[in-house]
Each structure stands twice: as structure tokens, then as C-alpha cells.
Amino acid sequence: MNTLLVTGSSGLIGSEVCVHFAGRGWSVIGLDNNQRASFFGPQGDTRWNQQRLQVQLGDQFQHVELDIRDRNGVLALIDQLRPDAIVHTAAQPSHDRAAAIPFDDFDTNAVGTLNLLEAVRRSCAESPFVHLSTNKVYGDRPNNIALQELETRWDYADPVYAGGISESFPIDQSKHSLFGASKVAADVMVQEYGRYFGIPSCCLRGGCLTGPNHSGVELHGFLSYLVKCNLEGRLYKVFGYKGKQVRDNIHSRDVARFIEAFIAAPRVAEVYNLGGGRENSCSIWEAFKIAEQHSGKAQVFEYVDENRIGDHICYISDLSKMREHYPEWEISISLNETIGQIVRSWQNREALV
Ligand SMILES: NC(=O)c1ccc[n+]([C@@H]2O[C@H](COP(=O)([O-])OP(=O)(O)OC[C@H]3O[C@@H](n4cnc5c(N)ncnc54)[C@H](O)[C@@H]3O)[C@@H](O)[C@H]2O)c1
């Protein structure tokens, strides 16, 4: 039986990857220390998801309580397990939160990733390493692309970007937020361990990764938090850009499917922009409308004229490199279906409380 190590296993992407690979007969070791609750308070608590995995996956899943900043702990664990593949999703994931906790942010995102890479190099250098990076590595440079204002959203005016932003987009000389900078460090380090040491590896530069198992909070988890506010009648603050800012959203299951394709036929030091593409993109206003259709409740919101620092006005991932390298992979879950699942998931979680 193949063994997969998943860091951040109680989070949105980590938990989806655990379920996906267990369903394909892998033995899954999930590493998480519920750090999300430290970053975001009780609303970010992921223990419910850890327990869900333990119940649902039974013997095929083992939870390891470890902090990826614990270098010796990480080195010892990977030496003991020698996993057949590693999916690294543990992170301080918020753009806005990072400025208040710069040491925690960098130690987790940059140094934690280095700890894992070096452990893999020493103990299982042939095992594919999949790293969840972010489109924030491009900083706010996407905001320099010429835009056109449509009725409910911004869109690219420059035809070069009609298909979205590709991996050749520059990553430096722009404002990243401390989070974006710590993720750049990790992203480049993953590529380096690939190129320099030959470790099969990729960085997945995520747009909005979403799905029913996110513990969405105001500072992270756009659609999950928006839907939670909708269901609870809680005030949702729209920050700047007339609420027409565009994100492309990909369901966590489609992320897990891509990771499976990569691990089955790994390459070295690859970089992919991973999002929902144009078809699964929406502005905040458009997301409100879809959430309202599913919940039957009007969204309560307030418009704040100031945008979040460095926030993208319009970001759509160009998925052509993913499709070219892994033609059997395709987006399989629509935005409408994803939002419907998030609505039902929050309703079920409320019912459990
Ligand atoms: N969700 C998105 O929209 C999005 C977008 C772009 C990139 N990403 C990236 O994808 C990855 C996964 O994101 P997510 O949305 O699943 O995040 P998440 O917060 O839901 O999950 C991350 C998990 O990692 C754990 N964790 C954090 N620090 C840890 C540490 N020091 N040691 C051990 N565990 C730790 C947390 O407790 C949490 O369960 C992250 O690298 C994130 O930057 C996410």
C-alpha cells in the first residue's frame, strides 16, 4: 500500500486530499496541529475536520499532531515514514493576517516548507513533493493589466489576458503582503529542491481554492465566509473596487484530482497556476446572487470604500499548462454547484452544534 503524507490535513485542501487518496487505496498520514485556530481564533478551528477524517477514513488514516516549524520533529517523522508522496498544504494562509504575525507567518510558510524539503531530500528524495503555493506570489502586479468595467465585474481589457494569467507572469517588484513574500520564498525553494536535487516537485499557485470543508473566516476563505454570513444574516464587508473584484474559484476536489494526476506522472520543479478559470470566476456581487439563490436569504452587506492592501482587482488563472501536461484532468465542478455544496455544508455543521 502506498503511503501519502499530507501536511495541513485538517484544512480545506489537506482534508480533501486525504479523502481522495484514501479512496484510491493509499494509506494516509495527516499532519496538523490546528494552528488555524491560533491564527484566526475559534472560528478557524479545524478539529471538527480532523475528527471527520478519523471517523470517515478509519484505519487508512493516521493523524499526527506536529508543527511543521519543529525541524527535528519533521526530520524524524519523514525519516520514519519515508512516504511515497508528500502533499504540503499547511500554511498561514491569509494575506491580511500576516502583517500582525510576521514571525509566525514566515516561520510557517517559508521555514516550515524548508524543513519538509530538506527532510524529503535526506530520506525519500524520489518521492513527489506537491506544494500549495498562491497567486499572491505575483504580488499586486496583475492590477497593472488594463481593465474594463462591466455591469457586475471587472474584466481584462488587454486581449493578451483573455485566457487568464499564465505562469510566465513576473513575480517580483510589486507589493505582495508579508504573506505573499513568505509564499514566494517557499515557492522558489520548492523549485530549487527540484532543479538542484532532482526532487519531483511542483508549486500550485492557487487562485481561490474552495469547497464545503473550509473553516471560512473574514481574513481567509472568501466563498466559505461569504456563505456563512449569508446564512447567519451576518454583515459581510465588501472592501473597495466597487465589489466588482473577480476571483476564479476551484473546488478542492478538482485540486485533489490534479494532485493525483501529478503524482501519477510527476515532473521536476514545475509551476502551475491553479484556479477555476474564466468559467468559474465571479465578482463579489455575482457571488452574492448565487449564494442567495441557494439559501433563499438576502445577503447583508456593507460597502467599505477602501480596498484591502494589494488585493487583486481581477484575477483569472490561465489553466492551459495544466491541461497540456495532464490532458486527462479537467475542471469537473461548476461554481454554482460549489456554492450549493458550501451552503449545505454550513447548514449541516450548524445542525451538529
Ligand atoms: N484557500 C484558498 O483560497 C487558497 C488560495 C491560494 C493558496 N492557498 C494555499 O493552499 C494551502 C491550503 O490552504 P487551505 O485553504 O486548505 O488552508 P487551511 O487554513 O484551511 O488549512 C491549512 C491547515 O494547516 C494547518 N497548519 C497551519 N500551520 C501549521 C503548522 N505550523 N504546523 C502544522 N499544521 C499547520 C492548519 O491548522 C490548517 O488545518 C495553503 O498553502 C494556502 O496558502 C489557498
The ligand as a Gaussian input file, in Angstrom:
#p B3LYP/6-31G(d) Opt

LIG

0 1
 N       -7.952000      28.526000       0.158000
 C       -7.500000      29.356000      -0.747000
 O       -8.246000      30.150000      -1.297000
 C       -6.041000      29.321000      -1.144000
 C       -5.657000      30.115000      -2.219000
 C       -4.334000      30.093000      -2.625000
 C       -3.428000      29.281000      -1.977000
 N       -3.836000      28.526000      -0.936000
 C       -2.821000      27.705000      -0.254000
 O       -3.290000      26.373000      -0.162000
 C       -2.843000      25.797000       1.055000
 C       -4.016000      25.231000       1.813000
 O       -4.964000      26.259000       2.046000
 P       -6.306000      25.952000       2.843000
 O       -7.315000      26.902000       2.336000
 O       -6.581000      24.491000       2.831000
 O       -5.845000      26.414000       4.292000
 P       -6.431000      25.960000       5.714000
 O       -6.076000      27.034000       6.668000
 O       -7.855000      25.517000       5.583000
 O       -5.550000      24.654000       6.034000
 C       -4.220000      24.734000       6.461000
 C       -4.040000      23.757000       7.613000
 O       -2.662000      23.817000       8.003000
 C       -2.588000      23.744000       9.416000
 N       -1.360000      24.406000       9.837000
 C       -1.052000      25.718000       9.743000
 N        0.145000      25.964000      10.252000
 C        0.644000      24.758000      10.671000
 C        1.848000      24.370000      11.282000
 N        2.780000      25.272000      11.610000
 N        2.029000      23.060000      11.546000
 C        1.082000      22.145000      11.248000
 N       -0.104000      22.464000      10.681000
 C       -0.326000      23.765000      10.399000
 C       -3.842000      24.494000       9.899000
 O       -4.231000      24.116000      11.209000
 C       -4.881000      24.097000       8.841000
 O       -5.632000      22.970000       9.240000
 C       -2.058000      26.875000       1.786000
 O       -0.692000      26.735000       1.488000
 C       -2.581000      28.158000       1.171000
 O       -1.646000      29.214000       1.221000
 C       -5.128000      28.526000      -0.503000

